[in-house]
């Protein structure tokens, strides 16, 4: 009987370890679509729409022209897996960079950037409707390093320890299984 108890305890311990270690790894979200699309040439858009593979939170979107002047207006809005960022006025012809950062469902921040080009804008090439060059207008203050997507930090960045948590849980399960096996081995034989 003692051998059967040991075999059952060993099988249970192995099953528990495999069940915990086989838990699916948290996958980070990915950008699945953008409007305007990456490397596309479009008429001046009024907004940027980013679609992700899963719901996201805490979005940050910065849209800049070739002179690095920010052209977004207001805050981005996240609804499920879609983030919408309004733009300030009609964009003049030229290349634009969309830098984005979101927090995925597993708590990890994900960021990237892409470019698109505006052509056929009623405001002309690299100027506004008045014909002034972009440098002639007063520029808004540059974003601080803390607010740019590449350098943005949040509580999820600095305190995220989910990887260590899983490692600790797996270690705990292994230790519990080893203890159970040892306990069953030391139990008085019922044979």
HELIX and SHEET records of a PDB file:
HELIX    1   1 UNK A    2  UNK A   21  1                                  20    
HELIX    2   2 UNK A  134  UNK A  136  5                                   3    
HELIX    3   3 UNK A  145  UNK A  147  5                                   3    
HELIX    4   4 UNK A  155  UNK A  159  1                                   5    
HELIX    5   5 UNK A  162  UNK A  186  1                                  25    
SHEET    1   A 4 UNK A  31  UNK A  35  0                                        
SHEET    2   A 4 UNK A  47  UNK A  52 -1                                        
SHEET    3   A 4 UNK A  82  UNK A  86 -1                                        
SHEET    4   A 4 UNK A  77  UNK A  79 -1                                        
SHEET    1   B 4 UNK A  41  UNK A  42  0                                        
SHEET    2   B 4 UNK A 109  UNK A 118  1                                        
SHEET    3   B 4 UNK A  94  UNK A 103 -1                                        
SHEET    4   B 4 UNK A  57  UNK A  64 -1                                        
END                                                                             
